[in-house]
Amino acid sequence: MRRITIATVAALLVMFLAMCGSAQAGQSWNEFFAQWWAENNGDEPLPWWATPEGQAENEARELEMALAKKLKEAVRANDVAAVNKAVQDGAPANVSLGNGCDLIDYAAQRGYTQVFSILMDAGADVGLNANGAAYWPLSYAAYNGHLDIVQILLSRAPRLAGVGDVCGYTIHRAVKRGHADIVRALLDTGEYPSYMSSTGLTPLDMAECTGQTQIAKMVRDAGGIRRSELGVPAGSLPLEVDCSLMSSTCASSESTTCN
């Protein structure tokens, strides 16, 4: 461990007193530091953070962080006016909350439709760019039954219905939770109705396993079939569906809450 000598403390004290004197004389910290640096380091370039460009970059970063904080608070409070203002002031639309969630995921999960629209209009990533996220806003909205947000997403980016996540596809989430209106909206995009989930269940398998006859008929009428009818290659999954897999299909991940 390096020891702090009396000489070091004295040098720091002298620098502090000089800085106080420069402040009283109307000299800014940046001006003082540049002068001190020149006197003590000759022609050595200033550190990047002390240059005008570095200072501008730091100030811009601090402003962005402050705006992002305001946007987080506004989204969490579902304060539409405050969200709008933060975005107009330049807050970044893509703000991470940790745990694999962004602000737009938070809004989608809770059904904050107006807030969601503002973030989407501001350029928040809804899954059109592959950034390694486990789930997309469409997944959160479909699982939690927020039809308005599902419709917004599908009207502006229909191909999102065919974007898979770590569990399978959005239709699996909607079927599992019994959201018939969302299943209908997804099928209306024309996407393939027999995608398999991570445990090998098709939407029709899921609907039949849970006794959801209305959804089962809807999926069947759209061309959906059972896994047994897909002719799964030998050596892969068995043709007969095990309905106990329903409880293990993303059971732990689906309880994830964006905070």
Residue pairs with C-beta under 8 A, 6 or more apart in sequence:
15 36
18 32
18 36
19 29
19 32
22 31
22 32
22 35
23 29
23 32
27 35
30 50
30 55
33 50
34 46
34 50
37 44
37 46
37 50
47 54
48 54
49 55
49 58
63 90
64 90
64 91
64 92
67 86
67 89
67 90
67 91
67 92
68 91
68 92
68 95
70 82
70 86
70 89
70 91
71 83
71 86
71 87
71 91
71 92
71 95
71 103
72 95
72 97
72 103
73 82
74 82
74 83
74 85
74 86
74 115
75 83
75 103
75 106
75 107
75 112
75 115
75 119
76 106
78 110
78 112
78 115
80 114
80 115
80 118
83 115
83 118
83 119
84 118
87 93
87 118
87 119
87 122
93 103
93 104
93 119
93 122
93 123
93 124
94 102
94 103
94 104
94 123
94 124
94 125
95 102
95 103
96 102
97 103
97 105
97 106
97 258
97 259
98 259
99 256
99 258
99 259
100 133
100 134
100 135
100 256
101 109
101 256
101 258
101 259
102 124
102 125
102 133
103 119
103 124
104 116
104 119
104 120
104 124
104 125
104 126
104 137
105 135
105 136
105 137
105 140
105 258
106 112
106 258
106 259
107 115
107 116
107 119
107 137
107 149
108 116
108 137
108 138
108 140
108 141
108 144
108 146
108 149
109 140
109 141
109 144
109 257
109 258
110 144
111 141
111 144
111 145
111 146
111 148
111 149
113 146
113 148
113 149
113 152
116 137
116 149
116 152
117 152
120 126
120 152
120 153
120 156
125 131
125 133
126 136
126 137
126 138
126 153
126 157
126 160
127 133
127 136
127 137
127 138
127 157
127 160
127 163
128 157
128 160
133 165
134 165
134 166
134 253
135 165
135 166
135 167
135 253
135 256
136 160
136 163
136 165
136 170
137 149
137 153
138 150
138 153
138 154
138 160
138 161
138 163
138 170
139 165
139 167
139 170
139 173
140 258
141 149
141 150
141 153
142 150
142 170
142 171
142 173
142 174
142 177
142 179
142 182
142 186
143 173
143 174
143 176
143 177
143 254
144 177
145 177
145 179
145 182
147 179
147 181
147 182
147 185
150 182
150 185
150 186
151 185
153 160
154 160
154 161
154 185
154 186
154 188
154 189
158 189
158 190
159 189
160 170
161 169
161 170
161 171
161 186
161 189
161 191
162 169
162 189
162 191
162 192
162 195
163 169
163 170
164 195
166 198
166 250
166 253
167 173
167 197
167 198
167 249
167 250
167 253
167 254
168 195
168 196
168 197
168 198
168 201
168 249
168 250
169 195
169 197
170 186
171 183
171 186
171 187
171 191
171 193
171 195
171 203
172 195
172 197
172 201
172 203
172 206
172 249
173 250
173 254
174 182
174 183
174 186
175 183
175 203
175 206
175 207
175 210
175 212
175 215
175 219
176 206
176 210
176 246
176 249
178 210
178 212
178 215
180 212
180 214
180 215
180 218
183 203
183 215
183 218
183 219
184 218
187 193
187 218
187 219
187 222
193 203
193 204
193 219
193 222
193 223
193 224
194 202
194 203
194 204
194 223
194 224
194 225
194 230
195 202
195 203
196 202
196 227
196 230
197 206
197 249
197 250
198 249
198 250
199 245
199 248
199 249
200 227
200 232
200 237
200 241
200 245
201 209
201 227
201 241
201 245
201 246
201 249
202 224
202 225
202 226
202 227
202 230
203 215
203 219
203 224
204 216
204 219
204 220
204 224
204 225
204 226
205 226
205 227
205 241
205 243
206 246
206 249
207 213
207 215
207 216
207 219
208 216
208 226
209 241
209 243
209 246
210 246
226 241
227 237
227 239
227 241
228 239
228 240
228 241
231 239
232 238
232 239
